[in-house]
Structure formats: C-alpha cells, structure tokens
Amino acid sequence: MKKLIFTLGLCLVAIAGFSQAKAELGLKGGLNFANVNADEVTGLDYESRTGYHFGVYSLIKVASFGIQPEVLYSVQGTTVNIDDLNEEFKSDFHYLNVPVMAKLYLPLGLNLQAGPQFGVLLSAESDGDDVKEEFKNADMSAALGAGWDAPFGLRINARYIIGLNDISEDGDSEVQNRVFQVSLGYKLFGLGK
C-alpha cells in the first residue's frame, strides 16, 4: 500500500510539473447500499445490505475535466429471503475495486462522474460460511455519479454502480452487483493551479 501511494504521488508531481494540470491525492470512505440483480426465481426475494468502502484516490484535472482513479476496499452483498422456509441468508462480498472516473466540473466545484470499475473478489460469505468458490473472481461495472469538491479539501460524492457481468459461477442464474455509494473524501495534498 505504501508503494502504491508513493507511486501515485510521483505520478501526480510529474504531471503537475509538466502541464497546467492540477493534481491531488486523498483518502475517501463511506457507505454502500448494495444488492444484486438476479434472475427471478419463485420464492426468492433479494433485499439490500448496508456495507462500507474506504481507500485512496488521485485526481488529475485540466480546466473543467478530470480523471480520478481510486483503489477501494468495498463490502457489498445482499439478503436473500426464502419464502417457503421463512428464512433469510445474509451474503457479504468483499472486493478490491478500482474505479476510473471521468469528471466534468460545473461551477462551484460541483461535478458529474462516469467511468468503469474493475473489481477483484477477495472473499464471499453467506451467514458466516465461505462461498467464494460459487462466485467469479472478477467484476466489471459502470459507475455514474455526482460530487462536490468543497472548500478545505473536503470531497462529497454519490454514485450508482451497475454490474455488467455475471458474478455467479453456477451458470444456472445470472447475478450482477448493484451498489449505491455515498462517500466523504479528504485531499491530503495537491499540486498545480
């Protein structure tokens, strides 16, 4: 992690030094309201789970356009209700996600965001049982959102992340992640105008 932060910092210094770009490095974290989009199966009902995410971000901004890659640890999942048995199973998916967001800046620090997110499944549990072998190791998503770069280095964001690929290994049903995120970030340091 130290090497990653150091490398991102060096890249920001180089870019800001050779252009009119603004660059920054910071920390962010927040809440996930996660669920899955799954093929309808009679008697199964999927409900959202509250999780969290945290990590680092870097931003390179030129005029009103920016690119913001991030590295985030993210806890997602769902609650599955089985009507016939009157039972529910809580599933937690732990991902290392790398969103790369394009940001269009509006007046007053407001911005619109869109970009891909690449995820690596670190672990998967259902009511405490390891079920990682039932899910694919990689996840590809599209992320859409909005944010505000507030004064004093504060960053506020909201995103909706739509899974694009089937994460289930069984092949019988198709399952994609769906996550609504709200996060708070803080700029550790910045370079440029």
PyMOL commands that place a pseudoatom at each C-alpha (Angstrom):
pseudoatom trace, name=CA, resn=MET, resi=1, chain=A, elem=C, hetatm=0, pos=[0.000, 0.000, 0.000]
pseudoatom trace, name=CA, resn=LYS, resi=2, chain=A, elem=C, hetatm=0, pos=[2.894, 2.367, 0.781]
pseudoatom trace, name=CA, resn=LYS, resi=3, chain=A, elem=C, hetatm=0, pos=[4.419, 1.672, -2.636]
pseudoatom trace, name=CA, resn=LEU, resi=4, chain=A, elem=C, hetatm=0, pos=[1.099, 2.391, -4.349]
pseudoatom trace, name=CA, resn=ILE, resi=5, chain=A, elem=C, hetatm=0, pos=[0.660, 5.718, -2.551]
pseudoatom trace, name=CA, resn=PHE, resi=6, chain=A, elem=C, hetatm=0, pos=[4.278, 6.659, -3.267]
pseudoatom trace, name=CA, resn=THR, resi=7, chain=A, elem=C, hetatm=0, pos=[3.901, 5.796, -6.976]
pseudoatom trace, name=CA, resn=LEU, resi=8, chain=A, elem=C, hetatm=0, pos=[0.642, 7.753, -7.276]
pseudoatom trace, name=CA, resn=GLY, resi=9, chain=A, elem=C, hetatm=0, pos=[2.309, 10.711, -5.594]
pseudoatom trace, name=CA, resn=LEU, resi=10, chain=A, elem=C, hetatm=0, pos=[5.253, 10.635, -8.022]
pseudoatom trace, name=CA, resn=CYS, resi=11, chain=A, elem=C, hetatm=0, pos=[2.883, 10.482, -10.999]
pseudoatom trace, name=CA, resn=LEU, resi=12, chain=A, elem=C, hetatm=0, pos=[0.956, 13.482, -9.696]
pseudoatom trace, name=CA, resn=VAL, resi=13, chain=A, elem=C, hetatm=0, pos=[4.150, 15.500, -9.211]
pseudoatom trace, name=CA, resn=ALA, resi=14, chain=A, elem=C, hetatm=0, pos=[5.353, 14.690, -12.755]
pseudoatom trace, name=CA, resn=ILE, resi=15, chain=A, elem=C, hetatm=0, pos=[2.045, 15.572, -14.395]
pseudoatom trace, name=CA, resn=ALA, resi=16, chain=A, elem=C, hetatm=0, pos=[1.576, 18.807, -12.478]
pseudoatom trace, name=CA, resn=GLY, resi=17, chain=A, elem=C, hetatm=0, pos=[5.176, 19.828, -13.167]
pseudoatom trace, name=CA, resn=PHE, resi=18, chain=A, elem=C, hetatm=0, pos=[4.906, 19.494, -16.958]
pseudoatom trace, name=CA, resn=SER, resi=19, chain=A, elem=C, hetatm=0, pos=[1.478, 20.969, -17.612]
pseudoatom trace, name=CA, resn=GLN, resi=20, chain=A, elem=C, hetatm=0, pos=[-1.175, 23.338, -16.417]
pseudoatom trace, name=CA, resn=ALA, resi=21, chain=A, elem=C, hetatm=0, pos=[-2.846, 20.444, -14.651]
pseudoatom trace, name=CA, resn=LYS, resi=22, chain=A, elem=C, hetatm=0, pos=[-3.993, 20.324, -11.084]
pseudoatom trace, name=CA, resn=ALA, resi=23, chain=A, elem=C, hetatm=0, pos=[-3.290, 17.089, -9.220]
pseudoatom trace, name=CA, resn=GLU, resi=24, chain=A, elem=C, hetatm=0, pos=[-4.221, 15.792, -5.798]
pseudoatom trace, name=CA, resn=LEU, resi=25, chain=A, elem=C, hetatm=0, pos=[-4.047, 12.698, -3.657]
pseudoatom trace, name=CA, resn=GLY, resi=26, chain=A, elem=C, hetatm=0, pos=[-6.501, 11.874, -0.881]
pseudoatom trace, name=CA, resn=LEU, resi=27, chain=A, elem=C, hetatm=0, pos=[-8.416, 9.413, 1.241]
pseudoatom trace, name=CA, resn=LYS, resi=28, chain=A, elem=C, hetatm=0, pos=[-12.100, 8.514, 0.986]
pseudoatom trace, name=CA, resn=GLY, resi=29, chain=A, elem=C, hetatm=0, pos=[-14.658, 6.290, 2.614]
pseudoatom trace, name=CA, resn=GLY, resi=30, chain=A, elem=C, hetatm=0, pos=[-18.358, 5.866, 3.067]
pseudoatom trace, name=CA, resn=LEU, resi=31, chain=A, elem=C, hetatm=0, pos=[-21.425, 3.665, 2.956]
pseudoatom trace, name=CA, resn=ASN, resi=32, chain=A, elem=C, hetatm=0, pos=[-22.564, 1.075, 0.416]
pseudoatom trace, name=CA, resn=PHE, resi=33, chain=A, elem=C, hetatm=0, pos=[-26.234, 0.242, -0.063]
pseudoatom trace, name=CA, resn=ALA, resi=34, chain=A, elem=C, hetatm=0, pos=[-25.737, -2.968, -2.025]
pseudoatom trace, name=CA, resn=ASN, resi=35, chain=A, elem=C, hetatm=0, pos=[-27.885, -5.598, -3.648]
pseudoatom trace, name=CA, resn=VAL, resi=36, chain=A, elem=C, hetatm=0, pos=[-27.735, -7.952, -6.593]
pseudoatom trace, name=CA, resn=ASN, resi=37, chain=A, elem=C, hetatm=0, pos=[-29.769, -8.079, -9.760]
pseudoatom trace, name=CA, resn=ALA, resi=38, chain=A, elem=C, hetatm=0, pos=[-30.584, -11.764, -10.215]
pseudoatom trace, name=CA, resn=ASP, resi=39, chain=A, elem=C, hetatm=0, pos=[-32.799, -13.860, -12.455]
pseudoatom trace, name=CA, resn=GLU, resi=40, chain=A, elem=C, hetatm=0, pos=[-36.220, -14.125, -10.893]
pseudoatom trace, name=CA, resn=VAL, resi=41, chain=A, elem=C, hetatm=0, pos=[-36.626, -17.380, -9.020]
pseudoatom trace, name=CA, resn=THR, resi=42, chain=A, elem=C, hetatm=0, pos=[-40.008, -18.119, -7.468]
pseudoatom trace, name=CA, resn=GLY, resi=43, chain=A, elem=C, hetatm=0, pos=[-39.835, -17.908, -3.700]
pseudoatom trace, name=CA, resn=LEU, resi=44, chain=A, elem=C, hetatm=0, pos=[-36.602, -15.860, -3.537]
pseudoatom trace, name=CA, resn=ASP, resi=45, chain=A, elem=C, hetatm=0, pos=[-36.581, -12.185, -2.639]
pseudoatom trace, name=CA, resn=TYR, resi=46, chain=A, elem=C, hetatm=0, pos=[-33.365, -10.098, -2.661]
pseudoatom trace, name=CA, resn=GLU, resi=47, chain=A, elem=C, hetatm=0, pos=[-33.002, -7.160, -0.282]
pseudoatom trace, name=CA, resn=SER, resi=48, chain=A, elem=C, hetatm=0, pos=[-30.227, -4.606, 0.022]
pseudoatom trace, name=CA, resn=ARG, resi=49, chain=A, elem=C, hetatm=0, pos=[-27.425, -4.741, 2.583]
pseudoatom trace, name=CA, resn=THR, resi=50, chain=A, elem=C, hetatm=0, pos=[-25.532, -1.846, 4.112]
pseudoatom trace, name=CA, resn=GLY, resi=51, chain=A, elem=C, hetatm=0, pos=[-21.755, -2.104, 3.845]
pseudoatom trace, name=CA, resn=TYR, resi=52, chain=A, elem=C, hetatm=0, pos=[-18.826, 0.262, 3.593]
pseudoatom trace, name=CA, resn=HIS, resi=53, chain=A, elem=C, hetatm=0, pos=[-15.873, 1.238, 1.427]
pseudoatom trace, name=CA, resn=PHE, resi=54, chain=A, elem=C, hetatm=0, pos=[-12.580, 3.037, 2.033]
pseudoatom trace, name=CA, resn=GLY, resi=55, chain=A, elem=C, hetatm=0, pos=[-9.353, 3.704, 0.190]
pseudoatom trace, name=CA, resn=VAL, resi=56, chain=A, elem=C, hetatm=0, pos=[-7.271, 6.240, -1.712]
pseudoatom trace, name=CA, resn=TYR, resi=57, chain=A, elem=C, hetatm=0, pos=[-7.911, 8.406, -4.753]
pseudoatom trace, name=CA, resn=SER, resi=58, chain=A, elem=C, hetatm=0, pos=[-5.853, 10.573, -7.073]
pseudoatom trace, name=CA, resn=LEU, resi=59, chain=A, elem=C, hetatm=0, pos=[-7.177, 13.339, -9.308]
pseudoatom trace, name=CA, resn=ILE, resi=60, chain=A, elem=C, hetatm=0, pos=[-5.688, 14.936, -12.390]
pseudoatom trace, name=CA, resn=LYS, resi=61, chain=A, elem=C, hetatm=0, pos=[-7.682, 17.961, -13.523]
pseudoatom trace, name=CA, resn=VAL, resi=62, chain=A, elem=C, hetatm=0, pos=[-7.197, 20.195, -16.573]
pseudoatom trace, name=CA, resn=ALA, resi=63, chain=A, elem=C, hetatm=0, pos=[-9.650, 23.075, -16.922]
pseudoatom trace, name=CA, resn=SER, resi=64, chain=A, elem=C, hetatm=0, pos=[-13.133, 21.592, -16.339]
pseudoatom trace, name=CA, resn=PHE, resi=65, chain=A, elem=C, hetatm=0, pos=[-12.210, 17.950, -16.984]
pseudoatom trace, name=CA, resn=GLY, resi=66, chain=A, elem=C, hetatm=0, pos=[-10.654, 15.468, -14.559]
pseudoatom trace, name=CA, resn=ILE, resi=67, chain=A, elem=C, hetatm=0, pos=[-9.666, 11.823, -14.315]
pseudoatom trace, name=CA, resn=GLN, resi=68, chain=A, elem=C, hetatm=0, pos=[-9.914, 10.216, -10.869]
pseudoatom trace, name=CA, resn=PRO, resi=69, chain=A, elem=C, hetatm=0, pos=[-8.562, 6.672, -10.389]
pseudoatom trace, name=CA, resn=GLU, resi=70, chain=A, elem=C, hetatm=0, pos=[-9.216, 5.087, -6.999]
pseudoatom trace, name=CA, resn=VAL, resi=71, chain=A, elem=C, hetatm=0, pos=[-8.335, 1.941, -5.071]
pseudoatom trace, name=CA, resn=LEU, resi=72, chain=A, elem=C, hetatm=0, pos=[-11.118, 0.924, -2.668]
pseudoatom trace, name=CA, resn=TYR, resi=73, chain=A, elem=C, hetatm=0, pos=[-11.833, -1.919, -0.270]
pseudoatom trace, name=CA, resn=SER, resi=74, chain=A, elem=C, hetatm=0, pos=[-15.583, -2.476, -0.565]
pseudoatom trace, name=CA, resn=VAL, resi=75, chain=A, elem=C, hetatm=0, pos=[-18.055, -4.637, 1.392]
pseudoatom trace, name=CA, resn=GLN, resi=76, chain=A, elem=C, hetatm=0, pos=[-21.157, -5.398, -0.690]
pseudoatom trace, name=CA, resn=GLY, resi=77, chain=A, elem=C, hetatm=0, pos=[-23.792, -8.124, -0.663]
pseudoatom trace, name=CA, resn=THR, resi=78, chain=A, elem=C, hetatm=0, pos=[-27.456, -8.939, -0.365]
pseudoatom trace, name=CA, resn=THR, resi=79, chain=A, elem=C, hetatm=0, pos=[-30.021, -10.554, 1.902]
pseudoatom trace, name=CA, resn=VAL, resi=80, chain=A, elem=C, hetatm=0, pos=[-31.921, -13.465, 0.323]
pseudoatom trace, name=CA, resn=ASN, resi=81, chain=A, elem=C, hetatm=0, pos=[-35.349, -14.247, 1.735]
pseudoatom trace, name=CA, resn=ILE, resi=82, chain=A, elem=C, hetatm=0, pos=[-36.721, -17.743, 1.032]
pseudoatom trace, name=CA, resn=ASP, resi=83, chain=A, elem=C, hetatm=0, pos=[-40.498, -17.511, 1.256]
pseudoatom trace, name=CA, resn=ASP, resi=84, chain=A, elem=C, hetatm=0, pos=[-41.230, -21.247, 1.566]
pseudoatom trace, name=CA, resn=LEU, resi=85, chain=A, elem=C, hetatm=0, pos=[-38.854, -21.705, 4.504]
pseudoatom trace, name=CA, resn=ASN, resi=86, chain=A, elem=C, hetatm=0, pos=[-39.441, -18.294, 6.061]
pseudoatom trace, name=CA, resn=GLU, resi=87, chain=A, elem=C, hetatm=0, pos=[-35.659, -17.904, 6.310]
pseudoatom trace, name=CA, resn=GLU, resi=88, chain=A, elem=C, hetatm=0, pos=[-33.126, -15.343, 5.200]
pseudoatom trace, name=CA, resn=PHE, resi=89, chain=A, elem=C, hetatm=0, pos=[-29.459, -15.612, 4.295]
pseudoatom trace, name=CA, resn=LYS, resi=90, chain=A, elem=C, hetatm=0, pos=[-27.091, -12.669, 4.512]
pseudoatom trace, name=CA, resn=SER, resi=91, chain=A, elem=C, hetatm=0, pos=[-24.302, -12.600, 1.935]
pseudoatom trace, name=CA, resn=ASP, resi=92, chain=A, elem=C, hetatm=0, pos=[-21.234, -10.379, 2.153]
pseudoatom trace, name=CA, resn=PHE, resi=93, chain=A, elem=C, hetatm=0, pos=[-18.864, -9.880, -0.789]
pseudoatom trace, name=CA, resn=HIS, resi=94, chain=A, elem=C, hetatm=0, pos=[-15.506, -8.231, -0.087]
pseudoatom trace, name=CA, resn=TYR, resi=95, chain=A, elem=C, hetatm=0, pos=[-13.974, -6.592, -3.176]
pseudoatom trace, name=CA, resn=LEU, resi=96, chain=A, elem=C, hetatm=0, pos=[-10.868, -4.638, -4.062]
pseudoatom trace, name=CA, resn=ASN, resi=97, chain=A, elem=C, hetatm=0, pos=[-12.357, -2.158, -6.546]
pseudoatom trace, name=CA, resn=VAL, resi=98, chain=A, elem=C, hetatm=0, pos=[-10.543, 0.171, -8.941]
pseudoatom trace, name=CA, resn=PRO, resi=99, chain=A, elem=C, hetatm=0, pos=[-12.903, 2.782, -10.391]
pseudoatom trace, name=CA, resn=VAL, resi=100, chain=A, elem=C, hetatm=0, pos=[-11.504, 5.187, -13.010]
pseudoatom trace, name=CA, resn=MET, resi=101, chain=A, elem=C, hetatm=0, pos=[-13.870, 8.128, -13.124]
pseudoatom trace, name=CA, resn=ALA, resi=102, chain=A, elem=C, hetatm=0, pos=[-14.051, 10.873, -15.741]
pseudoatom trace, name=CA, resn=LYS, resi=103, chain=A, elem=C, hetatm=0, pos=[-15.254, 14.057, -14.052]
pseudoatom trace, name=CA, resn=LEU, resi=104, chain=A, elem=C, hetatm=0, pos=[-16.896, 17.054, -15.736]
pseudoatom trace, name=CA, resn=TYR, resi=105, chain=A, elem=C, hetatm=0, pos=[-16.686, 20.108, -13.490]
pseudoatom trace, name=CA, resn=LEU, resi=106, chain=A, elem=C, hetatm=0, pos=[-19.541, 22.590, -13.219]
pseudoatom trace, name=CA, resn=PRO, resi=107, chain=A, elem=C, hetatm=0, pos=[-19.454, 25.915, -11.340]
pseudoatom trace, name=CA, resn=LEU, resi=108, chain=A, elem=C, hetatm=0, pos=[-18.819, 25.985, -7.569]
pseudoatom trace, name=CA, resn=GLY, resi=109, chain=A, elem=C, hetatm=0, pos=[-16.914, 22.655, -7.513]
pseudoatom trace, name=CA, resn=LEU, resi=110, chain=A, elem=C, hetatm=0, pos=[-19.903, 20.536, -8.495]
pseudoatom trace, name=CA, resn=ASN, resi=111, chain=A, elem=C, hetatm=0, pos=[-19.108, 17.669, -10.862]
pseudoatom trace, name=CA, resn=LEU, resi=112, chain=A, elem=C, hetatm=0, pos=[-20.643, 14.825, -12.827]
pseudoatom trace, name=CA, resn=GLN, resi=113, chain=A, elem=C, hetatm=0, pos=[-18.824, 11.469, -12.917]
pseudoatom trace, name=CA, resn=ALA, resi=114, chain=A, elem=C, hetatm=0, pos=[-18.849, 8.379, -15.112]
pseudoatom trace, name=CA, resn=GLY, resi=115, chain=A, elem=C, hetatm=0, pos=[-16.449, 5.530, -15.720]
pseudoatom trace, name=CA, resn=PRO, resi=116, chain=A, elem=C, hetatm=0, pos=[-15.620, 1.853, -15.454]
pseudoatom trace, name=CA, resn=GLN, resi=117, chain=A, elem=C, hetatm=0, pos=[-14.927, -0.008, -12.233]
pseudoatom trace, name=CA, resn=PHE, resi=118, chain=A, elem=C, hetatm=0, pos=[-12.829, -3.163, -12.082]
pseudoatom trace, name=CA, resn=GLY, resi=119, chain=A, elem=C, hetatm=0, pos=[-13.262, -5.435, -9.060]
pseudoatom trace, name=CA, resn=VAL, resi=120, chain=A, elem=C, hetatm=0, pos=[-11.422, -8.423, -7.613]
pseudoatom trace, name=CA, resn=LEU, resi=121, chain=A, elem=C, hetatm=0, pos=[-13.379, -10.646, -5.220]
pseudoatom trace, name=CA, resn=LEU, resi=122, chain=A, elem=C, hetatm=0, pos=[-11.352, -11.093, -2.016]
pseudoatom trace, name=CA, resn=SER, resi=123, chain=A, elem=C, hetatm=0, pos=[-13.904, -13.156, -0.073]
pseudoatom trace, name=CA, resn=ALA, resi=124, chain=A, elem=C, hetatm=0, pos=[-17.577, -14.138, -0.081]
pseudoatom trace, name=CA, resn=GLU, resi=125, chain=A, elem=C, hetatm=0, pos=[-19.582, -15.344, 2.911]
pseudoatom trace, name=CA, resn=SER, resi=126, chain=A, elem=C, hetatm=0, pos=[-23.173, -16.407, 3.436]
pseudoatom trace, name=CA, resn=ASP, resi=127, chain=A, elem=C, hetatm=0, pos=[-24.187, -16.464, 7.103]
pseudoatom trace, name=CA, resn=GLY, resi=128, chain=A, elem=C, hetatm=0, pos=[-20.537, -16.984, 8.069]
pseudoatom trace, name=CA, resn=ASP, resi=129, chain=A, elem=C, hetatm=0, pos=[-19.851, -19.810, 5.576]
pseudoatom trace, name=CA, resn=ASP, resi=130, chain=A, elem=C, hetatm=0, pos=[-17.171, -19.353, 2.909]
pseudoatom trace, name=CA, resn=VAL, resi=131, chain=A, elem=C, hetatm=0, pos=[-18.903, -19.362, -0.506]
pseudoatom trace, name=CA, resn=LYS, resi=132, chain=A, elem=C, hetatm=0, pos=[-16.185, -17.726, -2.600]
pseudoatom trace, name=CA, resn=GLU, resi=133, chain=A, elem=C, hetatm=0, pos=[-15.979, -20.714, -4.973]
pseudoatom trace, name=CA, resn=GLU, resi=134, chain=A, elem=C, hetatm=0, pos=[-19.600, -20.001, -6.005]
pseudoatom trace, name=CA, resn=PHE, resi=135, chain=A, elem=C, hetatm=0, pos=[-18.651, -16.581, -7.436]
pseudoatom trace, name=CA, resn=LYS, resi=136, chain=A, elem=C, hetatm=0, pos=[-16.311, -15.317, -10.131]
pseudoatom trace, name=CA, resn=ASN, resi=137, chain=A, elem=C, hetatm=0, pos=[-13.068, -13.645, -9.080]
pseudoatom trace, name=CA, resn=ALA, resi=138, chain=A, elem=C, hetatm=0, pos=[-13.566, -10.562, -11.261]
pseudoatom trace, name=CA, resn=ASP, resi=139, chain=A, elem=C, hetatm=0, pos=[-16.346, -7.999, -11.570]
pseudoatom trace, name=CA, resn=MET, resi=140, chain=A, elem=C, hetatm=0, pos=[-16.752, -5.289, -14.206]
pseudoatom trace, name=CA, resn=SER, resi=141, chain=A, elem=C, hetatm=0, pos=[-19.109, -2.400, -13.535]
pseudoatom trace, name=CA, resn=ALA, resi=142, chain=A, elem=C, hetatm=0, pos=[-20.174, 1.002, -14.824]
pseudoatom trace, name=CA, resn=ALA, resi=143, chain=A, elem=C, hetatm=0, pos=[-20.313, 3.840, -12.319]
pseudoatom trace, name=CA, resn=LEU, resi=144, chain=A, elem=C, hetatm=0, pos=[-22.336, 7.063, -12.592]
pseudoatom trace, name=CA, resn=GLY, resi=145, chain=A, elem=C, hetatm=0, pos=[-22.393, 9.816, -10.033]
pseudoatom trace, name=CA, resn=ALA, resi=146, chain=A, elem=C, hetatm=0, pos=[-22.133, 13.390, -8.897]
pseudoatom trace, name=CA, resn=GLY, resi=147, chain=A, elem=C, hetatm=0, pos=[-19.972, 15.178, -6.395]
pseudoatom trace, name=CA, resn=TRP, resi=148, chain=A, elem=C, hetatm=0, pos=[-18.903, 18.413, -4.798]
pseudoatom trace, name=CA, resn=ASP, resi=149, chain=A, elem=C, hetatm=0, pos=[-15.312, 19.471, -4.207]
pseudoatom trace, name=CA, resn=ALA, resi=150, chain=A, elem=C, hetatm=0, pos=[-15.980, 21.582, -1.130]
pseudoatom trace, name=CA, resn=PRO, resi=151, chain=A, elem=C, hetatm=0, pos=[-13.568, 24.111, 0.380]
pseudoatom trace, name=CA, resn=PHE, resi=152, chain=A, elem=C, hetatm=0, pos=[-10.758, 22.997, 2.705]
pseudoatom trace, name=CA, resn=GLY, resi=153, chain=A, elem=C, hetatm=0, pos=[-10.122, 19.765, 0.764]
pseudoatom trace, name=CA, resn=LEU, resi=154, chain=A, elem=C, hetatm=0, pos=[-13.440, 18.087, 1.562]
pseudoatom trace, name=CA, resn=ARG, resi=155, chain=A, elem=C, hetatm=0, pos=[-14.904, 15.848, -1.194]
pseudoatom trace, name=CA, resn=ILE, resi=156, chain=A, elem=C, hetatm=0, pos=[-18.531, 14.617, -1.176]
pseudoatom trace, name=CA, resn=ASN, resi=157, chain=A, elem=C, hetatm=0, pos=[-19.704, 12.011, -3.716]
pseudoatom trace, name=CA, resn=ALA, resi=158, chain=A, elem=C, hetatm=0, pos=[-22.712, 9.849, -4.537]
pseudoatom trace, name=CA, resn=ARG, resi=159, chain=A, elem=C, hetatm=0, pos=[-22.522, 7.033, -7.120]
pseudoatom trace, name=CA, resn=TYR, resi=160, chain=A, elem=C, hetatm=0, pos=[-24.609, 4.238, -8.540]
pseudoatom trace, name=CA, resn=ILE, resi=161, chain=A, elem=C, hetatm=0, pos=[-22.580, 1.228, -9.640]
pseudoatom trace, name=CA, resn=ILE, resi=162, chain=A, elem=C, hetatm=0, pos=[-24.124, -1.201, -12.121]
pseudoatom trace, name=CA, resn=GLY, resi=163, chain=A, elem=C, hetatm=0, pos=[-22.536, -4.641, -12.500]
pseudoatom trace, name=CA, resn=LEU, resi=164, chain=A, elem=C, hetatm=0, pos=[-22.062, -5.568, -16.153]
pseudoatom trace, name=CA, resn=ASN, resi=165, chain=A, elem=C, hetatm=0, pos=[-21.012, -9.208, -15.891]
pseudoatom trace, name=CA, resn=ASP, resi=166, chain=A, elem=C, hetatm=0, pos=[-22.467, -12.307, -14.275]
pseudoatom trace, name=CA, resn=ILE, resi=167, chain=A, elem=C, hetatm=0, pos=[-20.680, -12.920, -10.955]
pseudoatom trace, name=CA, resn=SER, resi=168, chain=A, elem=C, hetatm=0, pos=[-22.237, -16.349, -10.347]
pseudoatom trace, name=CA, resn=GLU, resi=169, chain=A, elem=C, hetatm=0, pos=[-20.202, -19.478, -11.153]
pseudoatom trace, name=CA, resn=ASP, resi=170, chain=A, elem=C, hetatm=0, pos=[-23.159, -21.873, -11.338]
pseudoatom trace, name=CA, resn=GLY, resi=171, chain=A, elem=C, hetatm=0, pos=[-24.271, -20.905, -14.847]
pseudoatom trace, name=CA, resn=ASP, resi=172, chain=A, elem=C, hetatm=0, pos=[-27.937, -21.543, -13.986]
pseudoatom trace, name=CA, resn=SER, resi=173, chain=A, elem=C, hetatm=0, pos=[-28.776, -17.985, -12.975]
pseudoatom trace, name=CA, resn=GLU, resi=174, chain=A, elem=C, hetatm=0, pos=[-27.322, -14.603, -13.837]
pseudoatom trace, name=CA, resn=VAL, resi=175, chain=A, elem=C, hetatm=0, pos=[-26.325, -12.312, -10.957]
pseudoatom trace, name=CA, resn=GLN, resi=176, chain=A, elem=C, hetatm=0, pos=[-24.884, -8.772, -11.136]
pseudoatom trace, name=CA, resn=ASN, resi=177, chain=A, elem=C, hetatm=0, pos=[-23.829, -6.411, -8.373]
pseudoatom trace, name=CA, resn=ARG, resi=178, chain=A, elem=C, hetatm=0, pos=[-25.761, -3.181, -7.784]
pseudoatom trace, name=CA, resn=VAL, resi=179, chain=A, elem=C, hetatm=0, pos=[-24.379, -0.626, -5.316]
pseudoatom trace, name=CA, resn=PHE, resi=180, chain=A, elem=C, hetatm=0, pos=[-25.370, 2.907, -4.319]
pseudoatom trace, name=CA, resn=GLN, resi=181, chain=A, elem=C, hetatm=0, pos=[-22.436, 4.639, -2.609]
pseudoatom trace, name=CA, resn=VAL, resi=182, chain=A, elem=C, hetatm=0, pos=[-22.148, 7.828, -0.612]
pseudoatom trace, name=CA, resn=SER, resi=183, chain=A, elem=C, hetatm=0, pos=[-18.670, 8.874, 0.380]
pseudoatom trace, name=CA, resn=LEU, resi=184, chain=A, elem=C, hetatm=0, pos=[-16.657, 11.572, 2.041]
pseudoatom trace, name=CA, resn=GLY, resi=185, chain=A, elem=C, hetatm=0, pos=[-13.100, 12.275, 0.963]
pseudoatom trace, name=CA, resn=TYR, resi=186, chain=A, elem=C, hetatm=0, pos=[-10.280, 14.490, 2.084]
pseudoatom trace, name=CA, resn=LYS, resi=187, chain=A, elem=C, hetatm=0, pos=[-7.457, 15.899, -0.027]
pseudoatom trace, name=CA, resn=LEU, resi=188, chain=A, elem=C, hetatm=0, pos=[-4.135, 15.071, 1.646]
pseudoatom trace, name=CA, resn=PHE, resi=189, chain=A, elem=C, hetatm=0, pos=[-2.090, 17.213, -0.743]
pseudoatom trace, name=CA, resn=GLY, resi=190, chain=A, elem=C, hetatm=0, pos=[-2.374, 18.847, -4.114]
pseudoatom trace, name=CA, resn=LEU, resi=191, chain=A, elem=C, hetatm=0, pos=[-0.193, 20.393, -6.825]
pseudoatom trace, name=CA, resn=GLY, resi=192, chain=A, elem=C, hetatm=0, pos=[-0.868, 22.868, -9.596]
pseudoatom trace, name=CA, resn=LYS, resi=193, chain=A, elem=C, hetatm=0, pos=[-3.253, 25.719, -10.075]
for i in range(1, 193): cmd.bond("trace and resi %d" % i, "trace and resi %d" % (i + 1))
show_as sticks, trace
zoom trace
